[in-house]
Amino acid sequence: MKILNIGLVFLALIFAGCAQRGVQEVDASSTRYVLNYETGTIESIKPVVIKDNGTGTFIGGLVGMVVGSTIGRGNGSALAALAGGLGGAYVGNQIGKANAQELAVMLDSQNRSIVVIVKGKKYFVGEHIRIVKRGGRISSVEPY
């Protein structure tokens, strides 16, 4: 058992050493397209919520029904499954919503643009950014 643990730690260290840090990952489908970009400065940031497209509600309801059906017997089990499904659908809907930011950007071309991005990176007013586009759709927003 000790040898197995030592071997797993050794393999983890080898793979961790191979990992590239600080290098931007690019979607494989981006290798066949010309990407365009615009640069600009963030004028304002407003928090927004992206609505759930139904996936979170569906998965939450399904999981809630399965968990609820394990509770009780007979009609009680059916009622628990119904309650679990409804509760799971509500929770899934709330989790499926994504917190996002709406960035108002003054482009270097003196045009104004609004960009909505899912939260993850912290942006601030006055920051200079690059908006990368592929076929008119935003591919990424990054500090520039």
C-alpha positions as CSV (number, residue, x, y, z in Angstrom):
1,M,0.0,0.0,0.0
2,K,2.9,2.3,0.8
3,I,4.5,1.7,-2.6
4,L,1.2,2.5,-4.3
5,N,0.9,5.8,-2.4
6,I,4.5,6.8,-3.2
7,G,3.9,5.9,-6.8
8,L,0.8,8.1,-7.0
9,V,2.6,11.0,-5.4
10,F,5.5,10.6,-7.8
11,L,3.2,10.6,-10.8
12,A,1.3,13.7,-9.5
13,L,4.6,15.5,-9.2
14,I,5.7,14.6,-12.7
15,F,2.4,15.8,-14.2
16,A,2.4,18.9,-12.1
17,G,5.8,19.8,-13.4
18,C,4.6,19.4,-17.0
19,A,1.7,21.9,-16.5
20,Q,2.2,25.3,-18.1
21,R,1.5,28.2,-15.9
22,G,0.7,31.7,-17.1
23,V,0.0,30.6,-20.7
24,Q,-3.4,31.4,-22.1
25,E,-5.4,28.4,-23.3
26,V,-7.1,28.7,-26.7
27,D,-10.1,26.7,-27.9
28,A,-9.0,24.1,-30.6
29,S,-11.6,25.5,-33.0
30,S,-9.8,28.9,-32.9
31,T,-6.9,27.5,-34.8
32,R,-8.6,27.7,-38.1
33,Y,-10.0,31.3,-37.9
34,V,-8.7,34.8,-38.1
35,L,-9.4,36.5,-34.8
36,N,-9.9,40.3,-34.7
37,Y,-9.6,42.5,-31.7
38,E,-10.3,46.0,-30.5
39,T,-8.8,47.8,-27.6
40,G,-10.4,50.3,-25.2
41,T,-10.8,51.6,-21.7
42,I,-13.5,50.5,-19.3
43,E,-15.7,53.5,-18.4
44,S,-18.1,51.8,-16.1
45,I,-19.0,48.4,-14.7
46,K,-22.5,47.2,-13.8
47,P,-23.4,43.8,-12.2
48,V,-25.9,41.8,-14.2
49,V,-27.4,38.2,-13.9
50,I,-27.5,35.9,-16.9
51,K,-30.8,34.0,-16.9
52,D,-30.8,30.2,-16.6
53,N,-31.4,28.6,-20.1
54,G,-33.3,25.8,-18.4
55,T,-30.5,23.3,-17.9
56,G,-30.1,24.1,-14.2
57,T,-33.8,23.8,-13.6
58,F,-34.0,20.5,-15.4
59,I,-31.0,18.9,-13.7
60,G,-32.0,20.3,-10.3
61,G,-35.6,18.9,-10.7
62,L,-34.3,15.5,-11.8
63,V,-31.8,15.2,-8.9
64,G,-34.5,16.4,-6.5
65,M,-36.9,13.8,-7.7
66,V,-34.4,11.0,-7.4
67,V,-33.4,12.0,-3.9
68,G,-37.0,12.6,-2.8
69,S,-38.1,9.2,-4.1
70,T,-35.7,7.5,-1.6
71,I,-37.6,9.1,1.3
72,G,-40.8,7.4,2.6
73,R,-42.9,4.5,1.3
74,G,-45.9,4.2,-0.9
75,N,-47.8,7.5,-1.4
76,G,-45.3,9.2,0.9
77,S,-42.5,8.3,-1.5
78,A,-44.4,9.8,-4.4
79,L,-45.1,13.0,-2.4
80,A,-41.4,13.2,-1.4
81,A,-40.3,12.8,-5.0
82,L,-42.7,15.6,-6.1
83,A,-41.5,17.9,-3.3
84,G,-37.9,17.0,-4.1
85,G,-38.4,17.7,-7.8
86,L,-40.0,21.1,-7.2
87,G,-37.3,22.1,-4.6
88,G,-34.5,20.8,-6.9
89,A,-35.9,22.7,-9.9
90,Y,-36.0,25.9,-7.8
91,V,-32.4,25.4,-6.5
92,G,-31.2,24.4,-10.0
93,N,-32.7,27.5,-11.5
94,Q,-31.0,29.8,-9.0
95,I,-27.6,28.0,-9.4
96,G,-28.0,28.0,-13.2
97,K,-28.1,31.8,-13.2
98,A,-24.6,33.3,-13.8
99,N,-23.3,36.4,-12.2
100,A,-21.8,38.6,-14.9
101,Q,-20.5,42.1,-15.5
102,E,-21.6,44.6,-18.1
103,L,-18.6,46.7,-19.1
104,A,-19.1,50.0,-20.8
105,V,-16.0,50.5,-22.9
106,M,-14.7,53.5,-24.8
107,L,-12.8,51.9,-27.7
108,D,-9.6,53.4,-29.0
109,S,-11.5,54.1,-32.2
110,Q,-13.7,56.5,-30.1
111,N,-16.7,54.3,-30.5
112,R,-18.5,53.1,-27.4
113,S,-19.3,49.4,-26.8
114,I,-21.1,47.4,-24.2
115,V,-19.6,44.0,-23.3
116,V,-21.2,41.4,-21.0
117,I,-18.9,38.9,-19.5
118,V,-19.3,36.1,-16.9
119,K,-17.6,37.0,-13.7
120,G,-14.2,35.4,-13.1
121,K,-11.7,38.1,-13.7
122,K,-11.7,41.3,-11.8
123,Y,-11.9,44.4,-14.0
124,F,-11.8,48.0,-12.8
125,V,-12.9,51.4,-14.3
126,G,-10.0,52.9,-16.2
127,E,-8.4,49.6,-17.1
128,H,-7.3,49.2,-20.7
129,I,-8.6,45.9,-22.2
130,R,-8.5,43.9,-25.5
131,I,-11.8,42.5,-26.8
132,V,-11.0,39.5,-29.0
133,K,-13.7,38.6,-31.6
134,R,-14.2,35.7,-33.9
135,G,-16.8,36.1,-36.6
136,G,-18.4,39.1,-34.8
137,R,-18.8,37.2,-31.5
138,I,-16.7,38.0,-28.5
139,S,-14.1,35.2,-27.9
140,S,-12.4,36.8,-24.8
141,V,-11.8,40.0,-22.9
142,E,-8.4,40.5,-21.3
143,P,-6.2,43.2,-19.8
144,Y,-4.1,44.9,-22.5
